[in-house]
Amino acid sequence: MFANRLQRQGFRLLVTGSNANLLSSELATHLTGRHSSLVMFPFSFGEYLTAAGDQKTEIEKREALEVYAEQGGYPEPLLKKIDRHDYLRTLLQSTLYKDIIKRFKIRSVQA
């Protein structure tokens, strides 16, 4: 494994990815005793409000809570001001097709 070779050469590595959960057992095998896992969660509602910036009135906070509850606390769309619906659609498709279907060689995707 490339990461293992770099580590043996003295490099300190940080390996990340959306499918880290799927790969964690494989990484643990290759990097025995030289790894630790860090789970990153989406923003809490308080963090979401802080990242949004402006001071909000109670009505604005309620509206923000509705958006947060519907779309989650993913940092990227909020911080980069990108369309949340597109982001979530891409995230779902990427997770399903790249991380699950390819990894487990699922042939009948429709089923």
Residue, then its C-alpha position, 0 to 999 in steps of 0.5 A: m500500500f502506497a500510504n504504508r510505504l510513505q509512512r515507513q519512509g518517515f512521512r506523517l500522513l493524514v488519510t481522509g475520505s467519504n468512504a473511510n468507514l468502509l476502508s477503516s478495517e483495511l487501513a487498520t490492517h496495513l497501518t497496524g498500530r500507526h493509525s487513529s480514526l477521527v469521525m467528523f460530524p456535520f455542524s450542530f445547529g449552533e455551529y450552523l448559525t455561527a458559520a452563517g455569520d449574521q446575527k439572526t432574529e428569532i424568526e430568522k433562527r426558526e427559518a434557519l432551523e427549518v433549512y437545517a432540519e431539511q438539509g442537514g448541517y453539511p459545512e461545504p454548501l454553507l461556507k462556499k455558498i453553493d446550492r444545497h440541493d445540488y450538493l446533497r444530490t451529488l453527495l448521495q450519488s457519489t456515496l451510492y455509486k462510488d463507495i457502495i456499488k463499485r466497492f461491493k460489485i453490485r450488479s443489479v443496481q435497480a434491484 
